[in-house]
Amino acid sequence: MASDQENSQDANAPDDTSEKEITRGITIMKSIIRDRDKAVTYNVNWNADNQLIGSNAAKLASYIGTLVRMHIPITATRWSNKELGSAKDKIWTEILRSFNIEDTTIRKKYILQLAGKRHRGWRTFLTNKYLKDKEKNFVEYDPEYPVKYAIFITEEEWVAFVAQRRDENFKKVSATNRERASNPTYAYKKGRLGYARLEEKILDETKSDATSLPPHVLWKEARVGKDGTVRDDVQHIYDECETLSQSISTAEDQENRSVLSRALNVPEYPGRVRGKGHGCTPTSLYKNPRRRNPSNQEVMETLQALQAQVLQLQKDNERYRCMEKCNSQLKETSEKASINCQNKFPEGISSCQLYLSSPTYRLVGKGKVHNTSGDLLHHRPLPDGHLKVSVDVVLDKDALLPIPDIVSETTFLRDAIGSFVAWPLDLIFIDDEVFAQGSQQLSQKIGSRQKNKRDLPVTSLPKKGAFMPRYQISLETLVDSSDMATAGAIRLLDMEEDIFGYSCTETIGKEDLEHIFRHQELGVGVIHTYIRFLYDNFMRGNDQLSNRFRFVSSSLVNKALICREPNSCREYLVKRFMASSTNNLYLWPYNSGCHWLLLAIDPLKEVVYFLNSIDGEWTNYPDMKQLVDTSIKVFRSQRQARVPRTKSSNITWIKVQCPLQRNGIDCGYFVMRFMREIINMNQIEIPITYFDEYKCAHYTRLQLEQIKEELCQYFIVKRLISI
């Protein structure tokens, strides 16, 4: 409802036409009627987001409220009712007679939407004043007819309105809305100023050349009190928005959720932009037209791609179940023992196995359990009986999450790699042999290892004259003698900007080292550490190699992120490609969810070398291929390269006949050796049959142990583990 105060705002033209504040009676904006009869009109302004601003904005808003009360009956419950069409046209016509507004669809839509808000406010005012007591409860007696507003309301309309408001369904809705609005988490403190006029005020005071401000900036300013102080929780949301705005593109901000909605962890409603106020829509803010519906051909292509994905998932599932069946007898005893022993969780971060109990009890993945006090999941408390888990490896691609992630709209475990999810306590099992034996046996075990130097499985004991993994033995002894022997201990490894195109810190946990010692599946931390080893030992100080070979971060581009945030993945790849001035080969270890493979990309020649140690095709990874193809095309466009029409849509993919693994564990070790051999050969072009110097059907265990030795030696030399 438009209040009397709005009528007190100054106008640009004519001078001195605003009415004095009416302390008694009703607002009917007589000054506008008098000026209209004199053929005097008022000018109004609009900002860059098509919102009403300027000194006459409040006057127009109040006048709209008067027209609504005159032409729209209070019994109208739905503003979209077609029966109100003629009354709305009258309102629009009256406004055009007194205000200089373009007679366009977009302006009429804005004004009539504002009229709808005034109508709802008018009905709410009548309800609170005449149908409720001071405690905001509905009165039991029949309210008297408001004679004061007789020029707007007939007695018949009043009786019908009272009956509508006394309906039990309406009372329930009213109570719910009142409770929801009674104690907002982040209270708006600018009264009737509104976001549009607040933005105008800030731009005027700062004398800025900008035409608009980001939503999260306005949101923060709207919650600053008269004393100028900013609450800590409001500042925290603002800081988080600033961080997110550096990593989320404008296109992604439009297509998914704005940075403000992400920081607040609330849904985005269609047709509005949080923090911008009435009249601003995603289309007007981002200046992008609505997407067209796909053609039949595009629908068929998408359907064929989905069918190919389903077929590949079925094949992978069948292969995994065959492997599971072969290994089930070997695992049954150890798994049962783990279930019986692990009756609590250590504090901190621990490597773990993730199980599901439906439809069958089975191991579905591996990750890290974060058992820390006060831990939150996406700014919300964890459900009872659950812990926060980060997913590293998926063993069952069809496995569903125990609790779907409503923030990222993730339901499958395979889409949660690299993310945090809630997992039931009784389905998490610590993957640490030391923890299972208890603190007393821990001391005995460490002492025994220091005495015997190395505690290897019987099948791994070297024969006389065989290769001795001395660096692995030394590193494991250091680990057992340091604080890394405790679950949850970590080490941080700085990654320079030249490695991935941005500075970052890689986290190495005890479980990562155990994976190397026990020759188990590798996580991204180990792969990135080996990349740092290659950079330090081969490329640093060697201009030829450092200018020829570059790396792509598996933390920023992987299966989970490609599905959830394809735009950010594409922007990162294009930015990496744009950093090259000559022909470069970008080495990208790609994790498809439960398998590592290597892509070697030459963006200038638009050639992609595909090295997969399980002899799969790139068509089995359509999301990955589409991302690479799109990134190369965007890179081509940004560097304004001229490409023949025959090649404009053809990017060359080459499947390299690389060595193949013979189990389901070695893929990470193969990828590390692929990268080492490519850099060692110092060639951008990789032969289809692979390099003659390294050509073989399979890598031997010794060749993989050499990679592990390099890793362990690097840990020792860098003094990442110290007693």
Rosetta blueprint (number, residue, H / E / L):
1 M L
2 A L
3 S L
4 D H
5 Q H
6 E H
7 N H
8 S H
9 Q L
10 D L
11 A L
12 N L
13 A L
14 P L
15 D L
16 D L
17 T L
18 S L
19 E L
20 K L
21 E L
22 I L
23 T L
24 R L
25 G L
26 I L
27 T L
28 I L
29 M L
30 K H
31 S H
32 I H
33 I H
34 R H
35 D H
36 R H
37 D H
38 K L
39 A L
40 V L
41 T L
42 Y E
43 N E
44 V L
45 N E
46 W E
47 N L
48 A L
49 D L
50 N L
51 Q L
52 L E
53 I E
54 G L
55 S L
56 N L
57 A H
58 A H
59 K H
60 L H
61 A H
62 S H
63 Y H
64 I H
65 G H
66 T H
67 L H
68 V H
69 R H
70 M H
71 H H
72 I L
73 P L
74 I L
75 T L
76 A L
77 T L
78 R L
79 W L
80 S L
81 N L
82 K H
83 E H
84 L H
85 G H
86 S H
87 A H
88 K H
89 D H
90 K H
91 I H
92 W H
93 T H
94 E H
95 I H
96 L H
97 R H
98 S H
99 F E
100 N E
101 I L
102 E L
103 D L
104 T L
105 T H
106 I H
107 R H
108 K H
109 K H
110 Y H
111 I H
112 L H
113 Q H
114 L H
115 A H
116 G H
117 K H
118 R H
119 H H
120 R H
121 G H
122 W H
123 R H
124 T H
125 F H
126 L H
127 T H
128 N H
129 K H
130 Y H
131 L H
132 K E
133 D L
134 K L
135 E L
136 K L
137 N L
138 F E
139 V L
140 E L
141 Y L
142 D L
143 P L
144 E L
145 Y L
146 P L
147 V H
148 K H
149 Y H
150 A L
151 I L
152 F L
153 I L
154 T L
155 E H
156 E H
157 E H
158 W H
159 V H
160 A H
161 F H
162 V H
163 A H
164 Q H
165 R H
166 R L
167 D L
168 E H
169 N H
170 F H
171 K H
172 K H
173 V H
174 S H
175 A H
176 T H
177 N H
178 R H
179 E H
180 R H
181 A H
182 S H
183 N L
184 P L
185 T L
186 Y L
187 A L
188 Y L
189 K L
190 K L
191 G L
192 R L
193 L L
194 G H
195 Y H
196 A H
197 R H
198 L H
199 E H
200 E H
201 K H
202 I H
203 L H
204 D H
205 E H
206 T H
207 K L
208 S L
209 D L
210 A L
211 T L
212 S L
213 L L
214 P L
215 P H
216 H H
217 V H
218 L H
219 W H
220 K H
221 E H
222 A L
223 R L
224 V L
225 G L
226 K L
227 D L
228 G L
229 T L
230 V L
231 R L
232 D H
233 D H
234 V H
235 Q H
236 H H
237 I H
238 Y H
239 D H
240 E H
241 C H
242 E H
243 T H
244 L H
245 S H
246 Q L
247 S L
248 I L
249 S L
250 T H
251 A H
252 E H
253 D H
254 Q H
255 E H
256 N L
257 R L
258 S L
259 V H
260 L H
261 S H
262 R H
263 A H
264 L H
265 N L
266 V L
267 P L
268 E L
269 Y L
270 P L
271 G L
272 R L
273 V L
274 R L
275 G L
276 K L
277 G L
278 H L
279 G L
280 C L
281 T L
282 P H
283 T H
284 S H
285 L H
286 Y H
287 K L
288 N L
289 P L
290 R L
291 R L
292 R L
293 N L
294 P L
295 S L
296 N H
297 Q H
298 E H
299 V H
300 M H
301 E H
302 T H
303 L H
304 Q H
305 A H
306 L H
307 Q H
308 A H
309 Q H
310 V H
311 L H
312 Q H
313 L H
314 Q H
315 K H
316 D H
317 N H
318 E H
319 R H
320 Y H
321 R H
322 C H
323 M H
324 E H
325 K H
326 C H
327 N H
328 S H
329 Q H
330 L H
331 K H
332 E H
333 T H
334 S H
335 E H
336 K H
337 A H
338 S H
339 I H
340 N H
341 C H
342 Q L
343 N L
344 K L
345 F L
346 P L
347 E L
348 G E
349 I E
350 S E
351 S E
352 C E
353 Q E
354 L E
355 Y E
356 L E
357 S L
358 S L
359 P L
360 T L
361 Y L
362 R E
363 L E
364 V E
365 G E
366 K E
367 G E
368 K E
369 V E
370 H E
371 N E
372 T L
373 S L
374 G L
375 D L
376 L E
377 L E
378 H L
379 H L
380 R E
381 P E
382 L L
383 P L
384 D L
385 G L
386 H E
387 L E
388 K E
389 V E
390 S E
391 V E
392 D E
393 V E
394 V E
395 L L
396 D L
397 K L
398 D L
399 A L
400 L E
401 L E
402 P E
403 I E
404 P E
405 D E
406 I L
407 V L
408 S L
409 E L
410 T E
411 T E
412 F E
413 L H
414 R H
415 D H
416 A H
417 I E
418 G L
419 S L
420 F E
421 V E
422 A E
423 W E
424 P E
425 L H
426 D H
427 L H
428 I E
429 F E
430 I E
431 D L
432 D L
433 E H
434 V H
435 F H
436 A H
437 Q H
438 G H
439 S H
440 Q H
441 Q H
442 L H
443 S H
444 Q H
445 K H
446 I H
447 G H
448 S H
449 R H
450 Q H
451 K H
452 N H
453 K L
454 R L
455 D L
456 L L
457 P L
458 V H
459 T H
460 S H
461 L L
462 P L
463 K L
464 K L
465 G L
466 A L
467 F L
468 M L
469 P L
470 R H
471 Y H
472 Q H
473 I H
474 S H
475 L H
476 E H
477 T H
478 L H
479 V H
480 D H
481 S H
482 S L
483 D H
484 M H
485 A H
486 T L
487 A L
488 G L
489 A L
490 I E
491 R E
492 L E
493 L E
494 D E
495 M E
496 E L
497 E H
498 D H
499 I H
500 F H
501 G L
502 Y L
503 S L
504 C E
505 T E
506 E E
507 T E
508 I E
509 G E
510 K H
511 E H
512 D H
513 L H
514 E H
515 H H
516 I H
517 F H
518 R L
519 H L
520 Q L
521 E L
522 L L
523 G L
524 V H
525 G H
526 V H
527 I H
528 H H
529 T H
530 Y H
531 I H
532 R H
533 F H
534 L H
535 Y H
536 D H
537 N H
538 F H
539 M H
540 R L
541 G L
542 N L
543 D H
544 Q H
545 L H
546 S H
547 N H
548 R H
549 F E
550 R E
551 F E
552 V L
553 S L
554 S L
555 S L
556 L L
557 V L
558 N L
559 K H
560 A H
561 L H
562 I H
563 C H
564 R H
565 E L
566 P H
567 N H
568 S H
569 C H
570 R H
571 E H
572 Y H
573 L H
574 V H
575 K H
576 R H
577 F H
578 M H
579 A L
580 S L
581 S L
582 T L
583 N L
584 N L
585 L E
586 Y E
587 L E
588 W E
589 P E
590 Y E
591 N E
592 S L
593 G L
594 C L
595 H L
596 W E
597 L E
598 L E
599 L E
600 A E
601 I E
602 D E
603 P L
604 L L
605 K L
606 E L
607 V E
608 V E
609 Y E
610 F E
611 L E
612 N L
613 S L
614 I L
615 D L
616 G L
617 E L
618 W H
619 T H
620 N H
621 Y L
622 P H
623 D H
624 M H
625 K H
626 Q H
627 L H
628 V H
629 D H
630 T H
631 S H
632 I H
633 K H
634 V H
635 F H
636 R H
637 S H
638 Q H
639 R L
640 Q L
641 A L
642 R L
643 V L
644 P L
645 R H
646 T H
647 K H
648 S L
649 S L
650 N L
651 I L
652 T E
653 W E
654 I E
655 K E
656 V L
657 Q L
658 C L
659 P L
660 L L
661 Q L
662 R L
663 N L
664 G L
665 I L
666 D L
667 C H
668 G H
669 Y H
670 F H
671 V H
672 M H
673 R H
674 F H
675 M H
676 R H
677 E H
678 I H
679 I H
680 N H
681 M H
682 N L
683 Q L
684 I L
685 E L
686 I L
687 P L
688 I L
689 T L
690 Y L
691 F L
692 D H
693 E H
694 Y H
695 K L
696 C L
697 A L
698 H L
699 Y L
700 T L
701 R H
702 L H
703 Q H
704 L H
705 E H
706 Q H
707 I H
708 K H
709 E H
710 E H
711 L H
712 C H
713 Q H
714 Y H
715 F H
716 I H
717 V H
718 K L
719 R L
720 L L
721 I L
722 S L
723 I L
